[in-house]
Amino acid sequence: MPVVNRIADYAADMTAWRRHLHTIPELGFDCPKTAAYIAERLREFGVDEVHEGIAQTGIVAIVQGSAPGPTIGLRADFDALPITEATGLEYASTHDGKMHACGHDGHTTMLLGAARYLAETRNFAGRVALIFQPAEEEGGGAGVMVQDGLMDRFDIGQVYALHNAPGFDEGAFYTTPGPLMAAVDSFHVHVQGVGGHGAMPHDTRDPVMAACGIATAFQTIVSRNNYALDDLVISVTQIHAGTVNNVIPDTAYLNGTIRTFDPKVQAMVKERMAAIVAGQAASYGVTAELEYETGYPATVNDPDKTAFAAEVARDVAGAGRVVAEAGREMGAEDFAYMLQERPGAYLFLGQGDGAGLHHPKYDFNDEIAPVGASFFARVVERAQPLAGTEA
């Protein structure tokens, strides 16, 4: 089955929804305009229940099927990024310094399209819980929704999500069973030295040299402390120190990201970082403090649900346009929290050529919205079929 005909019929409406959402990007949990627009559309579609205010601005809408049965969850994120848009589009952001640069406006549109179709047809048993989530980019909105009782409150038994993928064939799907995306942690190192004249370094305790030593030594964790076949990334992304060319400053600061899959590797990194910071500080005669922040866990797809989702994707996109063993990557995603609670799968949907995610010229490809909406709708119909309609 290709794109569902009924969903294709309102592709123009979906484009209009998406482009409106693109004009009003909001950050984190503070997404009142976005949430209000989503709730308004859901009520227009005639869903049975609209539950607002979950994780501040999150929404769960319930659609009842035509027979009793379990509840399946479908999730879309809707927060934006603190980026100034540079697309020049007529529907560009109207909120200065904020932009839908990751396609969450498109994710929301795909789930709205599925919501409209499912509310019209109800060609499934049980219920579907349509989860519209804030704060994916920062804040772990999925985790907060779970903490607010999402899974138990709505009796969700399995859960699925999609993310657009620039640079991959338009309308094609890819995923993998088991670990798909990495856990993400961050570190901050504050170095306190003794500043002075740049021409008299012997009178100082140079925090810049200590910061450079710490940054270099951190890379030995990957090359000398970690088993080579265990995926690990440590990236120092910021070093800040000093103001002018002839003054050695008092302080320096380092920041960066850590990506892992194995909790044992994660624990090793934290331990080694603490030892390196202490040892380097002592060797340079400074003091240094490490702040290690644990972030989103690894995104781990349930193997059986992933195989099922891939089969549904083949129904929509065609057998040759689904890669079900694509391998894992070092990006991160807070849908991981939902997958820790319930079995399910996370898939990527190609959107063709164009600027990459988190780029100021990125724009979601509206042509793939009916594809994603059809996938969501077919997941429900295939997972919870009415008697006599099994595929």
C-alpha positions in Angstrom: 0.0 0.0 0.0 1.5 3.4 -0.9 0.5 6.7 0.8 -3.0 6.4 2.1 -5.4 8.0 -0.4 -7.4 9.9 2.2 -4.3 11.4 3.7 -3.0 12.4 0.3 -6.3 14.2 -0.2 -5.5 16.7 2.5 -1.8 17.1 1.8 -2.4 20.8 1.1 -3.9 21.2 4.5 -0.9 19.5 6.1 1.4 21.9 4.3 -0.6 24.9 5.6 -0.5 23.5 9.2 3.3 22.9 9.0 4.1 26.3 7.5 2.0 28.0 10.2 3.8 26.1 12.9 7.1 27.1 11.2 6.2 30.8 11.7 5.7 30.5 15.5 8.7 28.5 16.8 9.0 28.2 20.6 11.6 26.7 22.9 11.8 24.0 25.5 8.7 23.6 27.6 7.4 27.1 26.9 5.4 26.5 23.8 1.9 27.9 24.5 1.1 29.1 20.9 2.2 25.8 19.4 0.3 23.7 21.9 -2.9 25.9 21.4 -2.7 25.4 17.6 -2.3 21.6 18.0 -5.2 21.4 20.4 -7.4 23.5 18.1 -6.7 21.2 15.1 -7.3 18.0 17.2 -10.7 19.3 18.3 -11.6 20.1 14.7 -10.8 16.6 13.7 -13.1 15.2 16.4 -10.7 13.2 18.5 -12.4 11.8 21.6 -10.2 13.4 24.3 -7.6 16.2 24.4 -5.4 16.2 27.5 -3.4 19.4 27.8 -0.7 20.6 30.2 1.3 17.4 30.5 5.0 18.4 31.0 3.7 22.0 30.9 2.6 22.3 27.3 2.5 18.7 26.1 -0.7 17.2 24.8 -2.1 13.7 24.6 -5.1 13.1 22.4 -7.1 9.9 22.4 -8.9 8.3 19.5 -11.2 5.4 20.1 -11.2 2.6 17.6 -14.3 0.6 16.4 -13.8 -2.3 18.8 -12.2 -2.9 22.3 -8.5 -3.4 22.5 -5.2 -2.0 23.8 -3.7 1.4 23.4 -0.9 2.3 21.1 1.2 5.5 21.4 2.4 7.7 18.5 4.8 10.6 19.4 5.8 13.8 17.8 8.0 16.6 19.2 7.2 20.3 18.6 9.9 22.5 20.2 12.3 24.6 18.1 15.9 25.8 18.4 17.6 29.0 19.5 18.8 29.7 15.9 18.2 32.8 13.7 16.5 31.6 10.5 18.3 32.4 7.2 15.9 30.8 4.7 14.2 33.9 3.4 11.0 31.9 3.1 7.6 33.7 3.2 6.7 31.5 6.1 10.0 32.0 8.0 10.0 32.4 11.7 8.4 35.5 13.2 10.0 34.9 16.6 13.5 36.5 16.6 16.3 34.0 17.4 14.0 31.0 17.3 13.6 28.6 14.4 12.3 25.1 13.5 15.7 24.0 12.3 15.2 20.3 13.2 11.8 19.6 11.5 9.7 19.3 14.6 7.0 21.3 12.8 7.0 18.6 10.2 6.9 15.8 12.8 3.9 17.4 14.5 2.2 17.9 11.1 2.6 14.2 10.3 1.0 13.2 13.5 -1.8 15.7 13.0 -2.4 14.1 9.6 -2.6 10.7 11.1 -4.9 12.0 13.9 -7.3 13.4 11.3 -7.4 10.2 9.3 -7.7 7.9 12.4 -10.5 10.1 13.8 -12.4 9.9 10.5 -12.0 6.1 9.8 -11.5 4.4 13.2 -10.5 1.3 11.3 -8.7 -0.2 14.3 -9.4 -1.9 17.6 -8.6 -0.3 21.0 -7.3 3.2 21.2 -4.5 5.4 19.9 -2.7 7.9 22.1 -1.3 10.8 20.1 1.6 12.3 22.0 2.7 15.8 21.2 5.8 16.6 23.2 7.7 19.7 24.1 11.4 20.1 25.0 13.1 17.4 23.0 16.0 19.7 22.1 16.8 20.5 25.7 15.0 19.6 28.9 14.1 15.9 28.2 10.4 16.5 27.7 9.8 12.9 26.9 11.2 12.0 30.3 9.1 14.6 32.0 6.0 13.3 30.3 6.9 9.8 31.5 7.4 11.1 35.0 4.0 12.7 34.8 2.5 9.3 34.3 2.1 9.2 30.6 2.3 5.5 30.0 0.2 4.3 33.0 -2.3 7.1 32.8 -3.2 6.3 29.2 -2.4 2.6 29.4 0.0 2.7 26.5 1.3 -0.7 25.5 3.7 0.2 22.7 5.0 3.5 21.2 6.5 4.7 17.9 8.1 7.9 16.5 9.6 9.3 13.3 12.4 11.8 12.6 13.1 13.4 9.2 16.5 12.8 7.7 18.0 15.4 5.2 20.4 13.9 2.7 18.5 10.6 2.5 16.2 9.6 -0.3 12.9 11.4 -0.1 10.2 9.2 1.4 12.5 6.3 2.3 12.8 4.9 5.8 15.7 3.6 7.8 16.1 2.2 11.3 17.8 -0.6 13.2 16.8 -3.0 16.0 18.4 -2.5 19.4 20.6 0.5 20.1 20.0 3.2 17.5 21.2 6.5 19.1 23.7 7.2 21.8 23.4 8.4 25.4 24.5 12.0 25.7 26.3 13.5 28.7 28.1 16.8 29.0 31.0 18.1 31.0 32.2 21.5 32.3 35.7 22.1 33.7 36.5 25.3 35.6 40.2 26.0 36.1 41.4 28.5 38.7 45.0 29.7 38.3 47.0 32.8 39.1 47.2 35.3 36.4 49.8 37.9 35.6 51.9 39.5 32.9 52.4 37.4 29.7 56.1 38.3 29.7 56.5 36.9 33.2 54.8 33.5 33.2 57.1 32.2 36.0 55.1 34.5 38.3 51.8 32.8 37.3 50.0 29.5 37.5 48.7 29.4 34.0 45.1 28.1 33.6 45.3 28.2 29.8 48.1 25.6 29.7 46.2 23.5 32.2 43.0 23.7 30.2 44.9 22.6 27.0 46.5 19.7 29.0 43.1 18.6 30.2 41.5 18.8 26.8 44.4 16.7 25.2 44.3 14.2 28.0 40.6 13.7 27.7 41.2 12.2 24.2 43.3 9.5 25.8 40.2 8.1 27.4 39.0 7.1 23.9 42.3 5.9 22.6 43.8 4.3 25.7 41.1 3.5 28.2 38.2 2.4 26.1 37.9 -1.0 24.3 38.1 -0.1 20.6 34.9 -1.9 19.6 32.8 -0.1 22.3 31.5 3.1 20.7 32.6 6.3 22.4 32.9 10.0 21.4 34.4 12.7 23.6 34.4 16.1 22.0 35.8 19.3 23.7 33.6 22.0 22.0 34.5 25.1 24.0 37.6 26.6 25.7 37.3 30.1 27.0 40.1 32.0 28.6 41.8 35.4 28.6 41.1 38.8 27.1 44.2 40.3 25.6 47.6 39.1 24.2 49.9 40.1 27.1 47.9 38.9 30.1 47.8 35.4 31.5 44.3 35.1 32.9 43.2 33.8 36.3 40.7 31.3 35.0 39.8 29.0 32.0 36.8 27.0 31.1 36.2 23.8 29.1 33.0 22.3 27.9 32.0 19.4 25.7 29.9 16.3 25.0 30.2 12.5 25.6 28.4 9.9 23.6 28.1 6.3 24.7 25.9 3.2 24.4 27.2 1.0 27.3 26.5 2.3 30.9 29.9 0.7 31.9 31.7 2.8 29.4 29.8 5.9 30.6 30.8 5.2 34.2 34.5 4.7 33.1 34.5 8.0 31.3 33.2 9.8 34.3 35.8 8.2 36.6 38.7 8.9 34.2 37.6 12.5 33.6 37.7 13.1 37.4 41.2 11.6 37.7 42.5 13.5 34.7 41.2 16.9 35.9 42.7 16.3 39.4 46.0 15.1 38.0 46.4 17.8 35.4 45.5 20.5 37.9 48.2 19.2 40.3 50.8 19.1 37.5 50.2 22.7 36.5 49.8 24.0 40.0 46.2 25.1 39.6 42.8 24.0 41.0 40.1 22.6 38.7 36.5 21.5 39.2 34.7 18.9 37.0 30.9 19.1 36.6 29.6 16.0 34.8 26.0 16.1 33.7 24.2 12.9 32.8 21.8 13.5 29.9 19.5 11.4 27.7 20.0 7.7 27.8 20.6 5.6 24.6 17.7 5.1 22.3 17.1 1.4 22.1 14.5 0.0 19.7 12.7 -3.2 20.6 13.8 -5.8 18.0 10.3 -7.2 17.4 8.6 -3.8 17.2 11.3 -2.6 14.9 10.8 -5.5 12.5 7.1 -4.8 12.6 7.6 -1.0 12.0 9.9 -1.8 9.1 7.3 -4.0 7.5 4.7 -1.2 7.8 7.2 1.2 6.3 7.5 -1.2 3.3 3.7 -1.1 2.9 4.0 2.7 2.6 7.3 3.3 0.8 8.0 0.1 -1.1 10.2 -2.8 -0.2 13.3 -1.3 -1.8 13.0 1.9 0.1 13.3 0.6 3.7 16.6 -0.1 5.4 15.9 -2.1 8.5 19.5 -2.8 9.6 21.0 0.7 9.1 23.3 0.6 12.1 23.5 3.0 15.0 24.7 6.6 15.2 26.1 8.9 17.9 23.3 11.4 17.9 20.8 11.5 20.8 17.0 11.6 21.3 14.9 11.9 24.3 12.3 9.4 22.9 14.7 7.0 24.7 12.8 7.6 27.9 9.6 6.4 26.3 11.3 3.3 24.9 12.7 2.6 28.4 9.1 2.3 29.6 7.4 0.5 26.7 8.5 -1.5 23.7 8.5 0.4 20.4 10.6 1.8 17.6 12.1 5.0 16.3 12.6 5.4 12.5 14.1 8.0 10.2 12.3 9.3 7.1 14.4 10.7 4.3 13.5 14.1 3.0 15.9 14.5 0.1 18.6 17.1 -0.5 18.8 20.4 1.4 20.4 22.0 4.4 21.1 19.7 7.3 19.4 19.6 10.7 20.2 22.5 13.1 21.3 24.7 10.1 19.8 28.2 9.7 18.8 27.4 6.2 17.1 24.1 7.0 13.4 23.6 6.0 11.2 20.5 6.3 10.2 19.0 3.0 6.4 19.1 2.9 6.3 16.3 0.3 7.1 13.7 2.9 4.4 14.7 5.4 1.7 12.4 3.8 4.3 9.6 3.9 4.9 9.9 7.6 1.2 10.3 8.4 0.5 7.2 6.4 3.1 5.3 8.3 1.6 6.3 11.6 -1.9 5.4 10.5 -0.8 2.0 9.1 1.1 1.2 12.3 -2.1 1.6 14.2 -4.2 -0.4 11.7 -1.7 -3.2 11.5 -0.9 -3.4 15.2 -4.5 -3.3 16.3 -6.7 -4.6 13.4 -10.4 -5.0 13.5 -11.6 -8.6 13.2 -11.5 -9.7 9.6 -9.1 -6.9 8.5 -5.8 -8.4 9.5 -3.1 -7.9 6.8 
